[in-house]
Amino acid sequence: MSSYTSYRPKTKSLISVGQLNWPDVKDLSAGEQFEQFSKILLGAIARIGEMKRKPKNFDYAAFHATVERMLARCSVDQIVA
């Protein structure tokens, strides 16, 4: 799993990568795939707090909590084609 994080103050860009590998999830149910996606996404957001250089006015903890609430409200039926 990739754990790349970067903050570029000049461009005000914040990057935190979470990688979901298809071979690891292809045989899982849609619900299990969504659980893995959610876990990896939230982990990428949480890593922002561990960065040495990060935006001063970005509340990553509040962002994490908001995304976590939104993922919890999302039904797998809403996202499965």
Summary of the structure (lengths in Angstrom):
residues: 81
radius of gyration: 14.4
end to end distance: 26.3
largest distance: 42.3
contacts: 172
relative contact order: 0.17
helix: 53%
strand: 10%
